[in-house]
Amino acid sequence: MTITYDNVVTWGRSFDEYRRMFHLSERQLRLKILGCADGPASFNAEMTKQGYSVVSCDPLYQFTTAQIQARIDFTYETVMAQTLANRELFVWKDIASPEELGDLRREAMNEFLADYDRGGQGRYVAAELPELPFVSSSFDLALCSHFLFLYSSNLSLEFHGWAIKGMCRVAKEVRIFPLLTHNAEPSPFVMPLIESFRKAGRQVSVERVPYEFQRGGNQMLRIV
């Protein structure tokens, strides 16, 4: 079987997952970070509690807390059903079972909702790739989790190029995870984009990270 999503799902991950997905050191956590397409992840909330600096942007943030909660509730059963039907696409190690996955995702998204409901102090910006409303080079590091490459069947190669250019404009370094589609297949856009950005004079590398939930999904793209 395969996982099928017609649209980008409202789904959030935790600070610990971000830290491992993007192989973030303690020093790097202290940089000025932009999270692109963060959705209802708890990364921003947990980072802020620990005194770090992060801004998240996503078109989701045009909605109220109650509206986002409704979108999460609507999405939750669909995503969990797809996961159960495609268990072989995932590594059940750090997350031992679909039930544990559901609990972890709910916990992360509830943490986001609580922080978002408090206003977020300007840390949640309603914006979407590739048009980012930030001054050039205003961030040290831009992260994009589970959006680019994951939705290669929905978003074109051209869109991916524009989106990454947008991230490179506002940040000194860009990291994207994972490099797989939602069916745990290598995205066909990775190599063309690597070649394109290298020709443009960027330093581009594919780096292994200490995180794998999608089977084979343990690499990030790093652009400097």
N, C-alpha and C positions, 0 to 999 in steps of 0.2 A: 504494500500500500504506500501511498504518498500523502504528505500533508498539503492541503490546499487552502490558501488564504487569498480572498479576492482583494482585500485591503490590508493596510498595516494594522496589526492588532494592538489593543491597549493592554500592555503587559510590562511589568517592572521587575527589575533585579536589584540586588542589595549592594551596599558599599563593599563588602568582602568580595563579592563576585566581580565588581568593577576593578577592584585592586588587583585581582588575579588575572582577569581578562586582558587588562592593559599593562600588566607587569609593572605596577606603579611602586616605586621605592618610597621610603619616608621622605626623602628630599623632594621627589617629584610631586608628592601629595601637597607639599607646601607651595607649589607654583600656582599661578593664576590660571585656573582651568575653566574651559567651556565644555559643557556636555551638549552635544547636538542630537536631537531626536531622543531625548532622555525619557519622554513619556512619564509614567507613574513610578519610576525607579526611586528607591530611597537613598541613592548615592548623595544627592544634594543635602537632604535632611541630615544624614549621618555625618557627612563631611563638615557641615556647619556646626553640629554639636561638638565636634572635635577641634573646632577653631580654624579649619582650613577655608580657603577662598574658592568658590565655584559658582558659576552661573549656568543654568540649564535653559535651553530653548527648544520649543516644540509647539506646533500649532494647537496641540491639546490644551495649552494654557490659556486659550481664549475662553474656555468654559469654566463654569463654577465648580466648586468642590462636589456638589450634589450631581451635577451633570457628568463629571468624570467618574464618580462612583457608579453611576448607572451604566456608563460605557464599560467599566471594569466588570461589573456583574454580568453584563450581556456577553462579554468576551470570554469570561472565565470558563464556563461550561464547554464552550466550543474548543478552546485551546486544550483543556484537560482531556476531552474526548479524543482529539487528534493525537495527543501524546500517548494515551493509552492504546490507541489503534496502531501506533507506530513505535512501540517501545524499543524495537531493534535499532532505531536511529540514534539512540541515546546511550550514554555511559552511566550506569547506575552504581556509582562508586561514592563520590562525595555526597551526592543526593541518592539515597538508597532505594527510593520507590516513588511512583507517581503521587502517592498520598503525601509523602514528605515534600515533594516538589510543590504541590498545591498549598501546603502550609507555609512554606518559605516564600512563595510568591505573594500570598495573601498578607503575610507579615510585612514584607517590603512595601507593598502598595498601600497598606494601611498607615505605615510610617510616613510615606509620601503625602497621603491625604491629610493627615494631621498637621504636617508642616505647611502644606499648601493652604490649608484652611486658616492658618495663623497669618497668612499674607505673604510669607516667603521673603519679605523685605527686599523686593526687587530681584530676587534670585531666580525667578521663573518668568521667562520672557516668551510671549506668544510670537513665535517666528519659525520659519521653516527653511530648510536648505532648498536652493543654493543662496537665496537672498537673506543674508544675515545682517541685522541692523546694528552692527558694531564697528567701531573704528578699526582700521587696518592695524595689524600687529598689536592688538590690545590684550591678547592672551598669550601665555607661554605655551599652553598645550590645549588642543581641541580633541575631544574623544567622541567617537560615534559607535554606539553599541546596538547591534541587532537591528540595523536598518539598511545601510548600504551593503550590497552583496547579498544579504539575506533575502531581499525581495527582487532578485534579478529578473524574475518572470514578470514583475509588475512595473519596474523602473528601468528605463533604457540605459544603454552604455553612455549616451550623451548626457543624460541626467546625472549619472554617477560622476562623470568628468566635471560637470558644472558644480556639483555639490562639493567635491573634494577641492576644487579651486576656491570655492567660497570659504571653506575651512582654512585653507592655506593662506588666504588673504588676512584673516583675523588672528591667526595663531602662528607661532614660530615652528611648532611641531604638531603633526596630526597623527592620530592612531585610530585604526578602524578594526573592529572585531565583530563577528567572525568573518572568514573569507569563504564561507559556505552559503549555499541557498538554504531555505527552510527544509529542504529534503535531504540535508547533509551531503550535498554534492558540491564540488568546487565550482565557484561562480565563474562563468566564462569571461567575466569582465576584468578579473584580477590582472592577468598578464598584459592585455592591451593597455590598461591604465598604468601599470608599472612602466612599460616602455614609453608611454606618452609623457609621464612626469619626469622620467629620467632624461628624455630628450629636451625637456623644458629646463633642465639644470637642477632638478631637485635630487636630494639623496633619498633613495627609496629602498626599503628592505622588508622582507617577510621574516618575522621573528616568532619563535616558539614561546608560548606563555604557560604558566602553571595553572591552567584551567582547561577543562574539557568536559562539556556536557553533551553537546551534539557530537556524535562519533566522528572523530577526525577533525573536530573544530578546536584546535589548540594553537592557532597561529593568528597573529595580528599583522596588519599592514602599517608600516611606520614611514612617514614622509617628513623630511626636514628641509 
